[in-house]
């Protein structure tokens, strides 16, 4: 099987031996022959940077080191795989790797969301690869289709479920009718939520991924700070019940969109929030810890990519694909696509974004409520699609679904509703995605 | 926008000006600035090979030529896009292009299914690219994910709906209850079936795509002749009704699978046939002219890719992605992945393949039928999962769904059933996919 490869071995350093790192190391060692046949040279593991060297780590102690800096500096290391997590340490190690002519594969979305520019420039200056397929949607190929397969098309929208923890929680709430806090606790017990779940449930993880997706979809540098973000911690079982009554479910979406402002300017938007999704939309049936990304392009139309968005082996699959491609480039010459940022599109403020809305409010159970509420929507130019009255007496509620309106107009409407005598409180405002009107 | 590109223009020749070719030409001309920014050099259309030059073709007559051979031989052509169709002419033109140092992008699945080896060797010998993302599943990125994103994983199965015509027909039959001939005629009227629909409805198109998918999934050269093939022309409305009663629908599937024989040998299988698919399976809801491909890999788990599998603009999107990648390689150096055929796995005969079966037979409405039929299955080692009795008297039927058995054992069972006094005729035998038992 190895007869065709006469090239010297490609040295690999792995930084981090957590869920993903240990799977990467396992695959490099177990699949050595197949990987050699694909690369055209053997992949040799030079070392693994760990916090603590131990005989229980599944690899020989002599391959472990706590000195990551020296490991990435070794002359016999050609490619560095970074799966430590965090920001400052991996940033330093990746920059130092790129600057010493090593290609880098990373799954670090938080780092990439803020520092892709700096890292891509270092890769460019040193003519090496920087690959990060695993940073978004785990095993699902998304980065490569966007940067390569759709390189001759014009992407108009990317909308995805790219955080497994929140999708698990929302799916479970939808199924069981349980409340958020209870379901979060259950997710923690089952290993789907971390001890500190903030990055997931408040949408920071999904926002980092949205920044990466928007950057490559629109050939524009977008960072996490450009992404509008809301989490799922305010979603109630009542919201899910109301969504169900409207033939919808609720999903945390990362949305990247090319838009044209009322003045005709081309802008982009990147945003993360829980939204009502009609049950007929392909994203509605993506449940549990699964991820999916829908891409709408001018010529390709609507594409969907679906699979496991997290977990050691699935994420390692994406890392290994990048590693094999980087190694092939080391053997055969050539490099993967560079950062593309020529378009330099501006990010639109959230107030300019057009979507539909779901507004849930507690109201007095009196005649004239509906007309007063409807008048307030009309006054702000927000057109109503559906109104549902729920409950009666002290528990009376109005659920309003609007046609598309700007976020600014909706915010003004909600502020005005809260001033109305008839309205006790506006309890939820969620956006509705996946329909056009 | 073009300030960063100092590279000379990349010359492009397009062979064919049908549905796909005219879209490719339109995009090259309309999106010139964006394409230049992505490639790093302008893409310049040197000429289009047509059968007949005309002022009604949407491009200046001076860009049209009937002499394809001279066009691909021009020194200022760097990349040739082949979208003529057919086999012998494009084969000659592609070989001559590759041998004169031009990269080639083709959507020609029939050609690739039989001649990838020869073409890949010419590309290799001349250090140029041969890309064919558009040959399978139109706009849906499938080739690139399999060859690059999953390059570090081990693909065990690829199962897809990759022919839009047959999927349109089967979806319509399922929805309307109409028969095959009637629905085919309707598909022809709506432009979903060609005047001679043989290549689609008899599974030749799906088999060519299966050969391409199996080759890249298993790093083994597989040609159309290696693919077991059955079409959909024998599917009746009664089959679809029986499938529905079993919570299934019927889809024409292209299946590529890595299998282990009873003797422990690793083999591969590539096959195309109409199969019952449980409604809960992701492929069951892929309707109309849409395509979808499910990939099962050892580490990635199950992935699904979904989108438009045919049509001018979607197919052109895939061609353009390849064209931009080939052009980037011309500008920046480097090449895409080469043909990978190191594994050289043998193709298993159809008789060795394990699947589940659906057998529909006309029977005498007498006592003892069921036990006689069940005995025949048992005698051949085929275990029964479900039996349904349908109709009565002269219209009495038995529908049997089996557990997994080899194709050989099932064929023997069916032959024996046809000899039984109680059995008037076995009217349909279909396989059942998407369940394990």
Interface residues (C-beta under 8 A of the other chain):
Chain A: X1 X4 X23 X27 X31 X34 X35 X37 X38 X133 X139 X140 X141 X144 X145 X148 X149 X150 X151 X152 X153 X154 X219 X282 X297 X298 X299 X300 X301 X302 X303 X304 X305 X306 X307 X308 X313 X314 X316 X317 X318 X319 X320 X321 X322 X323 X324 X325 X328 X329 X332 X333 X334 X335 X337 X338 X340 X342 X343
Chain B: X1 X4 X23 X27 X31 X34 X35 X37 X38 X133 X139 X140 X141 X144 X145 X148 X149 X150 X151 X152 X153 X154 X219 X282 X297 X298 X299 X300 X301 X302 X303 X304 X305 X306 X307 X308 X313 X314 X316 X317 X318 X319 X320 X321 X322 X323 X324 X325 X328 X329 X332 X333 X334 X335 X337 X338 X340 X342 X343
